[in-house]
């Protein structure tokens, strides 16, 4: 891997670069996303899904694009994969290195932009890209890069356009337009992401939809048993298929 610090041309003014460049954000990221019973459950679900998507993970070369603090990369390394984690934030990578050392696993990390990955075509068996498309300046350009680099499978996730996340996304975008400093993420339609994969010779082979109710609500309640009971009930009546979010897609060449 050749490391690069060259950002996307529009990076200077985009929150997805400036926000995650902060040391405070990097150091507090895991506590914000994965603390408490619901956060730990999210992490467990993520690991289980990646294990399924990349089975067998052992021995596979995997690039984790937008690795952040390295949670997915560390889990895959623990399963025996050879993992390279890249991110546009040096601060996030600093935390990832420390967490990998604490977990006693080896992952290679480096600076890279998801819009222009510093890897040759077909460099990896699989590419994982979680919580990136929702923030990227040009998510279709990112999908093109993920497909170029992978010779087998690509795993992405995103908040669904047909979910409660769409309301929060609209509210945040409005707040951003009014000058507030917020992560004004986008929501995506599954068919649009699948179509982007198809343009590059990939077809979707696995679809997983997680929560019908907002994750923030589940975290605020903080009772895992209740979350699982409620979401199972909503799944039984077919609402997960229609409204579940985030959506995880596994695409195969």
Secondary structure, 3 states (H helix, E strand, C coil): CCCCCCCCCCHHHCHHHHCCCCHHHHHHHHHHHHCHHHHHHHHHHHHHHHHHHCCCCCCCEEEEECCCCCHHHHHHHHCCCEEEEEECCHHHHHHHHHHHHHCCCCCEEEECECCECCCCCCCEEEEEECCCCCCCCCHHHHHHHHHHHEEEEEEEEECECCCCHHHHHHHHHHHHHCCCCCCCCCCECHHHHHHHHHCCCCEEEEEEEEECCCHHHHHHHCCHHHHHHHHHHHHHCCHHHHHCEEEEEEEEC
